[in-house]
Amino acid sequence: MEKPSSQLFDPVAMASLAFLAVLVYLACLLVRFGRNLQRAKKADPTPQAVLVLGGEVERELEAARFMQQPENAKLHMWVSSGHLQPYNEVWTPIADRMHVDWRGVCTVTNFSTLQQDISQHGVNHIYIITSQYHMRRAEWVAFCIMTLGAGIRVTPHAINDPVYVPEHTKRRETNFRVARDVLRCFVWLLMGVKFSVVLRHLLPERWGRSVNYQKENRERRDREAEQALAAQPSPTPSAASSQH
């Protein structure tokens, strides 16, 4: 005689098994995070690579100067969604050591899209280059995604805030934004969820407005990048001749 379906699929038993599976999964993640923390503590004391976060072109200009210093001559550099094209003359002296990536659309995805790429190069310690006002949030995100997620140690290298960055932009770097991005990092670490995909399917109108805003914002930043490059002093004849 067959058992009733209610006996075959006991809701309490199924819920208990699901809860147990979640506990086991979280325990495994905690073990992984602990191991990655230990790996980061044992990482090389000197960074082996540089990650530049897109936002203002000054970050890339500073990175180009930073990479040409003698002590950084062997470092590789990743630029996440910057302004300057890979063939720009700014990058010429370090063209063989740089990697440009355009997948990042925010601070969290600046790191999450490049975590695997940087890890696969055997890097366990990186510099983070971004603006001073943005560095606190960037450090928290880097700790979650790079350190907890991949065992990569992070050293900040902040640049002075560009003069054209409005004060209201700096004031937006609140504790709420830091906590929000940390939460997004843990959701990504736990489930690999990309919030842009969720937004695109659940709220298509808001997604469309976001895409248009990003396009307009990138066009504005490109104009600012051109102005900043044009304002750079040209090398003197003596300096140019000394380079040959």
N, C-alpha and C positions, 0 to 999 in steps of 0.2 A: 504494500500500500504506500502510495507516494505521500510525502510530508507536505503539509500546506505551505504555500509560498511564504507566508508570514514567518514560518519557522526556519525556512532556508535563508531568508534575508532579514535578520534581526536588526532593526535600526540602531539599537543601542550598541550591539557588537560592531556594526559597521562604523559607527561614529568613534568607538573606542580604538579600532584599528587605524582609522584615519588620523586621530589625535596622536597615537603612538608613532605613526609614520612621520608626522610633522616634527615630533620631538626628536626622533632619530636624525632627521634631516638637519634640524637646527644644531644638534650636537655635533654632527659632522662638519657643519660650517664653522662652528666655534673652534673646533680642533684645527681646521684649515686656517682660520684667521690667526690663531695662536702660533702656528708654524710659520706663517708669513711674517708675523711680527718678529719672531726670532731671526728669520732670514734677513730682515731689514736691519736689525741691530748688528748683525755680523757682516753687513755689506761693506764694500770698499769705502774707506773714509773720504776718498776723493771722487766726486761725481764723474761718470763715464759718458754722459750725454746731456743734452739740453732739450727742454720742451718749451716752446714759445706759444703762448695763448693768444689767439687773434683778438682784436678789439680796437687797438690804436696802432697806427703804423710805427710809432716811436718804439714799441716793443720789439719790432723786427729790426729797426735800425740799431738799437742797442745790442740786440743779439748778434748782428753782423760784426759790430765792433768787439763784442765780448769773445766771439769765436776766433778772432784774429790775434788775440793775445797769445804770447808764446806758451804759457802754461795750459792753454786750451787747444793747442794745435792738433791734438788727436781726438778731440771730442766730436761725436756726431750730433746733429741737431734735427729735431722734428718741429715743424711749424704747423699748428692746427688752425685752419681757416683764417689765414692771414690776408693781407692786402696785396703784397708784392708777388708778382708772378715768378716762377722758378728761374726764368731767363733774365730777370732784372739784374742790372750791373752791380747792384748792392751785394748780390750773392756770389759774384764771379770768383772772389778769392777762396770761397769755401764751397763751391758748387759740388765737389766730389764728396762732401760730408753732410749734405743736408737732404732732408726728406720733407716734402710738402704734402699735406693731406687736407681735403676740403669737406670731410664728413661731419665735423663738429659744428653744431649750431648753438651751443650754449656751454657754460663752464663744465657741466657734468659730461656732456658728450665730447668736449675737448679731450677729456681723459679716457673715457670709456672706449672711444673709437680707436685709440692708439695704445691702449694697455698691452694688447697681445703683440702688436708690432714691435714695441720697445722690448718686451720680454724676450721675444724670439731672437733679438740681437745680443742676448746674454747680458743686458744692462741690469744692474741691481742698485744703482744710485744715480739720480738725475737732478739737474738744476731745473727750477721752474722760473720762467721769466714772464712777468706781467706787471701791470701798473700797481703802484703802492696802495691805492684805494681798493683794488680788487684782490690783493694778495691774501687777506685773511680767509675769504671764502674759498679761494683757489687752494690754499693749504689744507683746509678741511676736506675738500673734495679729493685732493690728491692723496691724503691719508687713507680715506675710505677705499678708493678705487685702486690706487697704485700700491700702497703699503699693505692694507688688509687683503686686497684682492690678488696681489701678485708678488708681495714681498720686496717691493722696490722702495728704497729709501729716497726721501725728497729733501732737497735743500733750496730754500727760496732765494731768488735774486730779483728784487723789486726795483723798478725804475721810477723816477719822479713822475707824478701825474702830469700829463700834457696840459698846457695852459688853456686849451679850448674845451676841456672836459668840464661841463657845468657842475655847479655845486649840488644841484638836485640829483645828478647821477651818482655822485659820491655818497650822498645821504641815503640813497636806496640800498646801500650795502649794510643792511640791518641784521640783527640777530635772527629775525624771522627768515630772511633770505638764506642765511647760512644753514639754519635748521631745516628749511625746505629742501635745500640741495643735498644735505646729509641724508635726509629721508629718501630722496630719489636715488642716492647712491646705494643705500641698503636694499631698496626694492630691486635695483638693477643687479646687485650682487646675489640676492636671494633667488630671483626669478628671471633675470635677463630682460625685464620689461622695458621697452622704449616708450617713453611718454608721448613722443611725437606720433607714434603709430596709434596709440589709444586715442589721442586727440583727433587724429585724422578721421577715424572711423566713427567715434561717438559724437563728436561735435564738428562736423564738416565746415559749418559757417565760420566758427572760431578759427579752425585750421586755415581756412582761406585768408582771413584777416591777418593771421600770424605770418603766413607766407608773404603776403603783400607788404607787411611791415618790415620783414627781414630784407626783402628786395630793396625797399626804399632806404632802409638803414644802411645796407651795403653800398648803395649808390652814393649816399651822403659820405660814408667813410672813405670810399674811393676818391671822392673829390678832396677830402681832407688829407688823404695820403699824397695826392699829387701836389697839394699846396705845401705839405711838410717837406717833400722831396725837393721841390723848387726852392725852398728856403734854406736848404743845406748849403754851406759854403763850398764853393768849388776849390779843388786843390790848387795851390800856387805852382808856378812853373818849376820852382826848385824842388818842391815836394814831389811833383810828377816825375821829374827827371831822376830823383833819388830812388824811385820805385823800379826803374829799368836797369 
